Amino acid sequence: MSLQLFNHEGAAMSEERVLGPCADGVREALLSTVARVDLVAWLSPRSPMKRPERQSRLDGEMVFLSACSARLRVGPSRPAMGRGDEATMDVPLVHAGTTLHFRERIIERELPGITSITLTFLDGEGRPIDRERTLV
């Protein structure tokens, strides 16, 4: 049994990962890939009545620009039987336009008055994805 990720055009987005024999139990696989997404962030005062100069609200979303599916391949347990007996199933994981909303966060600013706020999107290892943008 194996698993692989594909985009909407059928191009592979990951290596094929062998999961082992098709038997009872749970199989786990980590398939790293890069997906095309748009990241959007909104910054606004938390409340005009509650010290607007010191608290801001940050929320946002991530929109997938293309679809992603998982291909599960199940074949005979003995390689000598050949690949003609294998079955392949494509399972949609994310459709184009799927939106993930980020949880709202309150930003407390230490200094009173209008201060400069910048935003940078980071990858999973804390490296900048794009340039820093000044919001306020």
N, C-alpha and C positions, 0 to 999 in steps of 0.2 A: 504494500500500500504506500502511496506517495502523495504529496501535496505540493502545489505550485500556484503562484499568483499571476494573473494576467490582466491587462488593461482592456478597455472596450473594443480595441482593434484586434485583440487576440495576441498581442506581443507580450512576451514573458516579462514580468516585473520582478521575479525572484528566481533563484535556482530551484530545481525540483528537490524536495526534501523527502527522503525515504523515512516512513514512519514505522516500518516493521510489518510483521504479519498481521493479517486481518483476523483478530481474535477478540474475545471479550476483554473489556477494560478501556480505560481512557488513554488516548495518545496525545502528547503535547508537542507542538512544533513552534519555533520562533522563526518567522520569515521576515527578514528586514527588507524594506523596499522604500522607494521614494515615490510619493504621490503628488500630483499637481493639485494645489489648493490655493485659494485666496484667503488671506488672513485679514480680518477687519477688527479694529478696536475703537471703542467709543469712550471718551472721557467727558464727564459732565459734573457740575456741582452736585453734591449729595442732596442737599436741600437748601433752598435760599434762606430758610429760617435758622438753620443750625450751623452757624459759623462757616459760611460758604468759602471763606478765604483759606480755611484750614483742612477741609475734607472734600475729596472728589470721589466720584464713582467711576470705576473702570469695568467695562464688560466688552464682550466681542463675540466673534464667531469665526468658524473655519468652514469654507464651502469647497467641496470636492469638485474639480473641474472635469474630471473624467471618471468613468466607472471602474470598479475593480472586482474581479471574481476569483474564486479559488477553484482550482481543478484538482479533484480527487481521482487518483488512478488506482484501481484495484486489479491485480493480476494473479496468476497462479503462484502458489507458494514455491514451486520448483522451477528454476530458470529453464530447465530442459524442455518444459512444456511449450515454450515459445510465447510470443507477445500477442498472438491472435486471439487468445481467450481473455484478454483484459477488458475491463469496463472503465469508462471515463465519465465523470459527472462534473459539470460546471455549476458552481453555486455562487450567485451574486452576493457580494459583501457590501458594496457601496455603489449607489447609483450616482450618475452625474447630477450635481445640484444638491446632494445630501449636505445638510448643514448641521454642524455641531456647535451649540451655544456654550460659551464659557460662563462659568459662575461669576456673578458680580462680586467685585472686590472694592473695599473702601480704602482709599489712600489717605493717610494722615500726613499732613505736611507740618514740619516742626516750626518753620519760620512764618510769622504772620505776613499778610499782604500777598500780592501776586508774585509768585516765583516761577521760574522757568521749569517746564516739565518736558522731558523727552521720552520717547518710546522706541525700543528696539526689540524686534522679535528674535528669540534665541532658539537654537536647535536643542535636542535632548542632552547635549553635553555642555550647554551654556555658551556656545559660540554664536555670534551674530549671524542671522540669515540675510539681512539686508542692512542698509544704512540706518543710522539713528535719525529719528524725525523729531523736530521740536513741535510740541502741541500747544503750549502756552508760553 
